[in-house]
């Protein structure tokens, strides 16, 4: 039962069908029987519950919050991602496995002029052994560009519950990237819409936990190795940025501060800046205070790093918790680190708010890329203030 895929069309159709049947039966027997009040109350309750369930299944199918029934009830599985990508998607590893699959996908899925290519793939890490799904966005003109041309990389991390599809289906990031690049508001980039939870249905917070789950190692070492092996990704911290919303925002800030040699910039959309433990995470740190402190951006921001880290922080005016987190963290960012804050936009903790701030995020990313162009890690750039 736990392996039943609840994002499939037939599941949604069955739930909606049951809702219609329940409504028809309730109406048909509305004035029948001796205990009409009881029948009516039960019928209305069943119909209302099924309506809510129908709405939930439709929303879940669109955003891929939970793929299987087991995930919905917190039964995480290490191999729980197989159903979330097309069967013909390539499996890529740093040793070159999957090169033919990438070429075949590109050939079989031509795009219109000005549109980027999105390649679904399983990315297999050499250090962790994890094989997690991702969508790789290649900008328009990537295939025709000189073989020597390299592209900066932006890593996109979702919240919890959420998946790599949250960025593409719920926020339209590939189309937004197309638009920003076409308008020259953003330099052509490779976008990696990645999964960050090795155990499906269990929030990893993108850390290497005390229990042996190595999400941080996968995201900061395995994934960059695979992407660099199969795509023309520019090397050097100045060419790698990480962006996340909600839990993914914590991941972005934490990863950029823990690995300043890997990432130069972190975009945090309605995120938080403290290590948390709750029902979705389990006890990640297992009473290890040092491990917990090593994953606390509020402490990491005060440590010396070899080069500046650039931050973009957003929270909508209706998102009280995120605003509170932003206002507590922003004063901790000091030169030579740089900071852009957007906290005056209406919106809550939702996709509409995050989608609305994408143009600002991409403009900020473009400034970080322009500032770092042609530089190596030993000559960090300073960003000009927003225009």
C-alpha positions in Angstrom: 0.0 0.0 0.0 2.8 2.4 0.8 4.1 2.2 -2.8 0.8 3.4 -4.4 1.6 6.5 -6.5 -0.9 9.1 -5.5 0.1 11.7 -8.2 -1.1 9.5 -11.0 -4.1 10.7 -13.0 -6.2 7.6 -12.2 -6.0 8.3 -8.4 -7.2 11.9 -8.9 -10.0 10.6 -11.2 -11.1 8.0 -8.7 -11.2 10.5 -5.8 -13.2 13.1 -7.9 -15.5 10.3 -9.1 -16.2 9.2 -5.5 -17.0 12.8 -4.6 -19.5 13.0 -7.4 -21.1 9.7 -6.5 -21.3 10.7 -2.8 -23.0 14.0 -3.8 -25.5 12.2 -6.1 -26.3 9.5 -3.5 -26.8 12.1 -0.7 -29.1 14.1 -2.9 -31.1 11.0 -4.0 -31.7 9.9 -0.4 -32.2 13.4 1.0 -35.9 13.0 1.8 -35.9 9.2 2.4 -35.8 7.1 5.5 -36.9 7.5 9.0 -33.7 9.2 10.3 -33.4 11.9 7.7 -31.4 14.3 9.9 -28.8 11.6 10.6 -28.6 10.6 6.9 -28.3 14.2 5.8 -25.6 15.0 8.3 -23.6 11.9 7.4 -24.0 12.5 3.7 -22.9 16.1 3.9 -19.9 15.2 6.0 -18.8 12.6 3.5 -19.2 14.9 0.6 -17.3 17.7 2.3 -14.5 15.4 3.2 -14.3 14.0 -0.3 -14.3 17.6 -1.8 -11.3 18.5 0.4 -9.6 15.2 -0.5 -10.2 16.0 -4.2 -8.7 19.5 -3.9 -5.7 18.0 -2.0 -5.0 15.4 -4.6 -5.2 17.9 -7.5 -2.9 20.3 -5.7 -0.5 17.5 -4.7 -0.4 16.2 -8.3 0.5 19.7 -9.6 3.3 20.3 -7.1 4.4 16.7 -6.4 4.5 17.3 -2.6 4.0 13.5 -1.9 4.4 11.0 -4.7 3.4 7.8 -2.8 1.0 6.9 -0.1 3.9 6.0 2.2 5.4 9.5 1.9 2.1 11.0 2.9 2.2 9.1 6.2 5.9 9.7 6.8 7.1 6.3 5.6 10.3 7.5 3.9 12.2 5.2 1.5 15.7 5.5 0.1 14.5 4.3 -3.3 11.3 6.3 -3.3 12.1 8.6 -6.2 11.9 6.1 -9.1 8.2 7.0 -9.8 8.9 10.8 -9.9 10.8 11.0 -13.3 10.2 9.7 -16.8 11.4 6.1 -17.3 13.6 7.2 -20.3 15.4 9.9 -18.2 19.2 9.2 -18.1 21.1 8.2 -15.0 24.3 10.3 -14.7 27.4 9.8 -12.7 30.8 11.5 -12.4 32.5 8.7 -14.2 30.7 9.6 -17.4 27.8 7.1 -17.2 24.8 8.4 -19.0 26.4 10.6 -21.7 24.5 8.9 -24.4 21.2 9.4 -22.5 21.7 13.2 -22.3 22.4 13.4 -26.1 19.4 11.2 -26.8 17.1 13.3 -24.6 18.2 16.5 -26.3 17.7 15.0 -29.8 14.3 13.6 -28.9 13.0 16.8 -27.3 13.8 19.8 -29.6 12.9 23.2 -28.3 11.7 26.3 -29.9 14.1 29.2 -30.6 14.7 31.2 -27.4 13.7 28.3 -25.2 15.9 26.3 -22.9 16.1 22.6 -22.7 15.0 20.8 -19.5 16.5 17.3 -19.0 15.2 15.1 -16.2 17.8 12.8 -14.8 18.9 10.7 -11.9 22.2 12.0 -10.5 24.3 9.3 -8.8 27.0 10.4 -6.3 30.3 8.6 -6.0 30.8 9.5 -2.3 27.4 8.8 -1.0 26.0 6.4 -3.5 22.7 8.3 -3.6 20.9 8.5 -6.9 18.4 11.4 -6.7 16.3 13.0 -9.4 16.9 16.5 -10.8 15.9 18.6 -13.7 18.8 20.2 -15.6 18.0 23.5 -17.4 20.3 24.3 -20.3 19.8 27.8 -21.7 18.8 28.6 -25.3 21.9 28.4 -27.5 23.7 26.0 -25.2 24.1 23.3 -27.9 25.3 25.7 -30.6 27.7 27.6 -28.4 31.4 26.9 -28.7 32.5 23.8 -27.0 34.9 25.9 -24.9 32.2 28.1 -23.5 31.3 27.4 -19.9 28.2 28.5 -18.1 27.6 29.5 -14.5 25.4 27.2 -12.4 22.4 28.0 -10.1 21.3 25.2 -7.8 17.6 25.4 -6.9 16.4 23.7 -3.7 12.7 23.2 -2.7 11.0 23.4 0.7 9.5 20.6 2.6 7.2 19.0 1.6 8.2 19.7 -2.0 10.3 18.4 -4.8 12.4 19.5 -7.8 9.1 19.7 -9.7 7.9 22.5 -7.3 10.3 24.9 -9.1 9.2 23.9 -12.6 5.5 23.1 -12.2 4.5 25.5 -9.4 6.8 28.4 -10.0 7.6 28.1 -13.7 11.4 28.6 -13.2 12.5 27.2 -16.7 10.2 29.7 -18.4 11.2 32.5 -16.1 14.9 31.8 -16.8 14.1 31.8 -20.6 12.5 35.2 -20.2 15.2 36.7 -18.0 18.0 35.4 -20.3 16.2 36.6 -23.5 15.7 40.1 -22.0 19.4 40.1 -21.0 18.4 40.5 -17.3 20.4 37.3 -16.5 23.5 35.8 -18.2 22.9 32.3 -19.7 23.1 29.8 -16.8 22.7 26.1 -16.2 19.9 25.6 -13.7 19.9 22.5 -11.5 16.5 21.9 -9.9 17.6 19.2 -7.4 16.2 16.9 -4.7 17.9 17.4 -1.3 16.3 14.6 0.7 18.1 11.2 0.3 15.2 9.5 2.0 12.0 10.4 0.3 9.4 11.7 2.8 12.0 12.6 5.4 13.3 16.2 5.7 17.1 16.1 5.6 17.6 19.9 6.1 20.5 19.4 3.6 22.8 18.3 6.4 25.0 15.4 7.1 23.1 14.0 10.1 24.3 12.2 13.2 22.4 9.1 11.9 24.5 8.8 8.7 22.3 10.5 6.1 24.8 12.6 4.0 22.6 15.2 2.2 25.3 17.9 2.6 28.0 15.7 1.0 25.7 14.8 -1.9 24.7 18.4 -2.6 28.1 20.1 -2.2 30.4 17.4 -3.6 28.6 14.6 -5.5 26.1 16.7 -7.4 28.6 19.4 -8.6 30.9 16.6 -9.8 28.1 14.9 -11.8 26.9 18.2 -13.3 30.5 19.3 -14.2 31.2 16.0 -15.9 28.1 16.0 -18.1 27.5 19.7 -18.8 29.7 22.7 -19.6 29.6 24.1 -16.1 32.0 26.8 -15.2 34.3 26.0 -12.3 35.1 28.1 -9.3 33.0 29.3 -6.5 32.2 32.6 -8.3 30.3 30.6 -10.9 28.1 28.6 -8.5 25.1 29.9 -6.6 22.4 28.2 -4.5 18.8 29.3 -4.2 16.0 27.9 -2.0 12.6 28.6 -0.6 11.4 27.8 2.9 13.5 24.8 4.0 15.5 25.1 0.8 16.3 28.7 1.9 17.9 27.4 5.1 19.8 24.9 2.9 21.0 27.7 0.6 22.3 29.9 3.5 23.8 27.0 5.4 25.5 25.4 2.4 27.0 28.7 1.1 28.4 29.5 4.6 29.7 25.9 5.3 31.2 25.6 1.8 32.5 29.1 0.8 34.9 27.3 -1.6 32.0 25.9 -3.5 29.3 28.7 -3.6 29.7 32.4 -3.7 26.0 33.4 -3.4 22.8 32.3 -1.6 19.3 33.3 -2.4 16.9 32.7 0.5 13.1 33.0 -0.2 11.1 32.9 3.0 13.7 30.8 4.7 15.0 30.5 8.2 18.5 30.6 9.7 18.6 28.1 12.6 18.9 24.4 12.7 15.5 22.9 13.5 14.3 19.5 14.7 10.7 18.4 14.3 8.5 15.5 13.3 9.5 15.8 9.6 13.3 15.8 10.3 13.6 13.4 13.2 16.6 14.0 15.5 19.2 15.1 12.9 21.8 16.0 15.4 21.3 13.4 18.1 22.3 15.7 21.0 25.6 16.5 19.2 25.9 20.2 20.0 29.0 20.7 17.9 27.2 19.2 14.9 24.2 21.5 15.4 26.4 24.6 15.8 28.2 23.6 12.6 24.9 23.9 10.8 23.7 27.2 12.3 24.0 30.1 9.8 23.6 32.6 12.6 27.0 31.4 13.9 28.6 30.6 10.6 28.1 34.1 9.3 30.5 35.4 11.9 33.3 33.1 10.8 36.1 34.3 8.5 35.9 33.0 5.0 38.4 33.2 2.1 36.1 35.3 0.0 32.8 37.3 0.4 29.4 35.5 0.3 26.5 37.4 -1.4 23.0 37.1 0.0 19.5 37.7 -1.4 16.8 37.6 1.3 13.1 37.7 0.6 10.0 37.5 2.8 6.5 38.7 2.0 4.8 41.1 4.3 2.2 38.5 5.2 4.8 35.9 6.1 5.4 36.8 9.8 7.7 33.9 10.7 9.9 34.4 7.6 10.0 38.2 8.1 11.1 37.6 11.7 13.9 35.3 10.6 15.0 37.7 7.9 15.1 40.7 10.2 17.1 38.7 12.8 19.7 37.5 10.2 20.2 40.5 8.0 22.0 42.6 10.6 24.5 39.8 11.0 25.7 40.3 7.4 28.7 42.6 7.3 31.2 43.7 4.7 32.9 42.2 2.7 29.8 40.0 2.4 27.0 41.7 0.5 23.2 41.7 1.1 20.1 42.6 -0.9 16.8 42.5 1.1 13.3 42.4 -0.4 10.8 42.6 2.5 8.2 45.1 1.3 6.2 43.0 -1.1 2.7 41.6 -0.2 2.5 37.9 0.0 2.6 34.9 2.3 4.5 31.7 2.5 3.4 30.4 -0.9 4.4 29.9 -4.5 2.7 33.0 -5.7 5.0 35.2 -3.5 8.1 33.3 -4.5 7.3 33.3 -8.2 6.6 37.1 -8.0 10.1 37.8 -6.7 12.0 35.8 -9.3 12.8 38.8 -11.5 14.5 40.5 -8.5 16.3 37.3 -7.7 17.6 36.9 -11.3 18.7 40.5 -11.5 20.6 40.0 -8.2 22.1 36.8 -9.6 23.2 38.6 -12.7 25.1 41.2 -10.7 26.9 38.5 -8.8 27.8 36.7 -12.0 29.0 40.0 -13.6 31.0 40.9 -10.6 32.7 37.5 -10.6 33.3 37.3 -14.4 36.8 36.5 -15.3 38.0 36.3 -11.7 39.4 33.4 -9.7 38.7 32.5 -6.1 41.6 34.6 -4.9 40.3 37.9 -6.3 36.7 38.2 -4.9 34.5 40.9 -6.4 32.3 43.4 -4.6 28.8 43.9 -5.9 27.5 47.2 -6.9 24.3 48.2 -5.0 20.9 47.5 -6.6 19.7 50.1 -9.1 
